[in-house]
């Protein structure tokens, strides 16, 4: 292959054309960067305005509730985080709000629109739903604990039940002992009456025997006389 030698003027012209092309590219990239930066700043400004609109909602959230963040991040894509899995971002054109939530099934759009008021209502409703879910969960835990306490009484309650049972057992034993004592007394009285009855019979028989004996003795004496 024969290499054609270029004239110095042609070489200078080509270098000049290359420099012009590179300058054009740099200028174009700078313009695009300016647009990107301006777009990013615009998106960030819109999210900051939305955060200001939500200040009343943030203040109404209970102080002990830590599930919400409301943090603004200034990364490649500015985001207003509502909680650990949901955030608001601006669309590609920088004019439309997108309320996004990350789930196990993927990313879900909870709300979308160009109205800041409308997207603020979406966020407010979402916060209210989460708060109600937390209250129901706490209420459910409380009911479960109450039912468990009813089904499994505490040691004090068990001791009181045992004390009552023991008291009833002691009372029953006392009643049974009293009943046995009364029965024994009745039996003893009956036996005493029977003994006295026998003794009475024996005594009466003895008296009759003595009287009969003396009567026989008198008759014998008279016969001897």
Phi, psi and omega in degrees: 000131184266122177275129181270127179284134181265148177286151179303324180294321180292321178297316180297322181294318181293319177298321179295319178297320180295320179295320178297319180296318180295321177296321178296318180295316179300317180297318179295318179295321179297319178297317179295320178297320178298320179295317180297313180297317179296319178296318180296316178296324179294315178299317181296320179295320179294321179291325177296320177296320178296320179297322177295322178295332183269006182298322179295324177292317180298319181292333181278348180287134179306142184296331182275002180265116184248019183276348180252150183245308185052054181248138181257122179252144185246048180279204178303320175240107181301140181221145172252103183282130177267313173214198186292339187237357183230147181202166176246133177227170176262148179292181183298327181276353179077007182247340185252131177278144176229119177264111191243146175225131176271125179235176178295333180271000180123189182273133183238138176268111180277335179195150182207140178169163180273351181272124179293325179295319181293315180292330175295324176294321177300315180295318180298315179297322179296316179297317179298318179297317180296321179295318179294321177299319180294319179296318179295323179294316178296318179296320178296320177296321181293318179295319179298318179295320180295316179296321179295321179293324178291320180285332180233091182297157180288174182298322179297317179294320178297319180295321179294321178295319179296319180298317179297316180297316179296322178297318178296320179296318179296319179297319179296319179296320179296316179297318179296320179295319178297319179297319179296319180297316179297320179295318178297319178298318179297314179299319181296319178296317179298316179296320179297317178299318180296319180296314179297325178297315178297315179299323177296317178298316180297317180297316179297317179297322179296316179298314179299322180295320181293314179299317180295321180297313179296323178297318178293323180294321179295319180296322180294317180299316180296321181293322180293319177296000000 
